[in-house]
Amino acid sequence: FRRATHDLKSSLEREIDERFVAARAYLKENPRDYEAWLSLARGLWQTGDRKEALNAYGRLIRAGKSLQTVTTELEEYVEQWPDVATRRVLGDAYMKSGKLDRALALYREALEAL
């Protein structure tokens, strides 16, 4: 049973990795496909690759794309996963959206958590 579970898990991990490899290759050729960046960010977050998900969300924030959606999702993530990196990226989204007071408050929280 353990062997079968391990094999299934390994197969699923390979399938997920291959999907993200394909998405990254697509985005390398189409870096301004912001819907694809959003899909990648969501998928990475759902599979637990929070660091790469935050990088993808950061790409959207820097471009000023889908800010309302990104902000809403990151607010939910901070409630679930209130680590420094997630708070920082949400702060960046607030800054880009012109919500400076909220951004500063979040950056302070992140600093206090260090």
N, C-alpha and C positions, 0 to 999 in steps of 0.2 A: 504493500500500500504506500509506504513512504517513497519507494523508488518511483512509483507511478505519479505521485504528487510532485516529486522533485522534477521529473521529466516534463510534466505538464507546466509547472512553473517556469522551467527553463525555456520551453517552447513559447510560452506567452511573453516572456521577457525578450526573446529574440524577435518576435513579431512586433512588439512595441518599439524596440530599438530600430528595426528596419523601417517602420513607419516614420519615426522621427528623423532618421537619416534621409529619407526621401523628402520630407518636409523641409529640412535644412538645405538640401541640395536645390530644391525649388526656390527657396527664399534667397539663396546665393545668386541665382539668376534673375529673380524678381523681387529685389529688396523693398520695393514700394507697394507690395501687395499686403496691405495692413490687415485685411481680413485673415490672411494666411498667418500673419504674425500672432493675431489674437487667437486663432485656432491652435497654433503651436503652444502658446502660453498656457491656454486652458488644458490642453492635453498633457503637457509636462507637469502642471500642478496636480492634475488628477492621478498621475502615476507616481507622484511623490518626488519628482525632480524639481524641488522648489527653487534651487539656485538658478537653474537654466530657465525655469518659468519666469522668475523675476527679471532675468536678463531680457527675455522676449517682451515682457510687459514694459520694461525700461525703454526698449526700442520704440514702442508705440508712444510712450510718454514723450521721449525726446522729439519725435516727429509731430507731436501734438494731435495724434489721431485716436479716435475712439475714447477720448478722455473720460467721458461720463461712464461708459461701460467699464473701462479699466478701473476707475476710481471705485465704483460700486463693488466690483469683484474683489479688489484689494481690501476694501473695508470689511467684507465678509471674511477674507483670509486672515486679516489681523485679529479678528475675534477668535478664530480657530487656532491660529498660529502666531501669537504675538511676539515673534522674535525681532531682533534689531533690523535684519535685512528687509523683512516684509514691511516694517514700519517706515524704514528709509525710502523704499520705493513708493509707498503710499504718500509719504511726504513730498516726494518728487512730483507725483501726480497732482497733489494739491497746489504745489508751486506753479506748475505749468498751467493749471486751471485758474490761477489768480487768487486762490484761497490761502493767502499768506499766513494768516493767524493759525489756521488749522495745520498748515505745514510746519510752522515753527513749534507748535505744541507737540506735534508728533516727533519731530527731530529731537526735542528735549526729552521726551519719553524714551526714545531710542538711546540717547546718550546716558540717561540714568540707568538703563538696563545693562550697560557695558560693565 
